[in-house]
């Protein structure tokens, strides 16, 4: 069937077809297996093992912040370009915690 199609049409349409195939194959979100890959699990453990070297142990604060870093169910991962939004949410959460702490101290003095 391709023998009947003119050569110039094949040359024109072939790059379009390849790009469409590549676009279609790259739009799916990562599977659960990809998200829970062994290297990711080991990296997570490695990061936690370094926590003891920090001036303040973040284990006590982890439950308060885990919701900020948990990916939405829609994607299953934090998409590229979302780091600024994530940083703003983190700053807002920390500011709220500081204000709550200051309020608690002030209320305790009165």
C-alpha positions as CSV (number, residue, x, y, z in Angstrom):
1,X,0.0,0.0,0.0
2,X,2.9,2.4,0.7
3,X,4.1,1.7,-2.8
4,X,1.2,3.6,-4.1
5,X,1.8,6.8,-2.0
6,X,4.0,9.5,-3.6
7,X,7.5,9.7,-2.3
8,X,7.3,13.4,-1.3
9,X,4.2,12.7,0.8
10,X,6.0,10.0,2.7
11,X,8.9,12.3,3.4
12,X,6.5,15.0,4.6
13,X,4.3,12.8,6.7
14,X,6.9,10.5,8.3
15,X,8.4,13.1,10.8
16,X,4.9,14.1,11.8
17,X,3.9,10.5,12.4
18,X,7.1,9.8,14.5
19,X,6.5,12.9,16.6
20,X,2.9,11.9,17.2
21,X,3.9,8.4,18.3
22,X,6.6,9.8,20.7
23,X,4.1,12.3,22.2
24,X,1.5,9.6,22.7
25,X,3.9,7.2,24.4
26,X,5.3,9.8,26.9
27,X,2.0,11.1,28.4
28,X,1.3,8.3,30.9
29,X,2.1,8.8,34.6
30,X,4.6,6.5,36.3
31,X,3.4,3.2,37.6
32,X,3.4,2.3,41.3
33,X,6.4,0.1,40.6
34,X,8.3,3.0,39.2
35,X,7.4,5.2,42.1
36,X,8.5,2.6,44.6
37,X,11.6,1.6,42.8
38,X,14.4,0.1,45.0
39,X,16.7,3.0,44.3
40,X,14.1,5.5,45.5
41,X,13.4,3.5,48.7
42,X,17.2,3.2,49.4
43,X,17.6,7.0,48.7
44,X,14.8,7.7,51.2
45,X,16.4,5.6,53.8
46,X,19.8,7.2,53.2
47,X,18.3,10.7,53.7
48,X,16.7,9.6,56.9
49,X,20.0,8.1,58.2
50,X,21.6,11.6,57.8
51,X,19.0,13.3,60.0
52,X,20.8,12.5,63.2
53,X,23.7,14.8,62.1
54,X,21.4,17.8,61.9
55,X,21.3,20.3,64.8
56,X,17.6,19.6,65.3
57,X,16.1,16.1,64.7
58,X,13.4,16.6,62.0
59,X,11.6,13.3,63.0
60,X,9.4,15.2,65.4
61,X,8.3,17.6,62.7
62,X,7.8,15.1,59.9
63,X,4.1,14.3,60.5
64,X,3.3,18.0,60.3
65,X,5.0,18.4,56.8
66,X,4.3,15.0,55.2
67,X,1.0,16.3,53.7
68,X,2.9,19.0,51.8
69,X,5.2,16.6,50.1
70,X,2.7,13.8,49.4
71,X,1.9,13.8,45.7
72,X,-1.7,14.3,44.6
73,X,-3.6,11.2,43.6
74,X,-4.1,12.6,40.1
75,X,-0.5,12.4,39.2
76,X,1.1,10.1,41.8
77,X,4.2,12.3,41.7
78,X,5.1,15.9,42.0
79,X,5.3,17.3,38.4
80,X,8.2,19.2,37.0
81,X,7.9,22.9,37.7
82,X,6.0,22.5,40.9
83,X,9.0,23.3,43.2
84,X,8.2,27.0,43.5
85,X,4.6,26.2,44.5
86,X,5.9,23.6,46.9
87,X,8.4,26.1,48.4
88,X,5.6,28.7,48.9
89,X,3.4,26.1,50.6
90,X,6.3,25.1,52.9
91,X,7.1,28.7,53.8
92,X,3.4,29.4,54.6
93,X,3.2,26.3,56.8
94,X,6.4,27.3,58.7
95,X,5.1,30.8,59.1
96,X,1.8,29.5,60.5
97,X,3.7,27.3,62.9
98,X,5.9,30.1,64.1
99,X,2.9,32.4,64.7
100,X,1.1,29.6,66.5
101,X,4.1,29.1,68.8
102,X,4.4,32.9,69.4
103,X,0.7,33.0,70.2
104,X,1.0,30.1,72.6
105,X,3.9,31.8,74.4
106,X,2.1,35.1,74.6
107,X,-1.1,33.4,75.9
108,X,1.0,31.5,78.5
109,X,2.5,34.8,79.8
110,X,-1.0,36.4,80.4
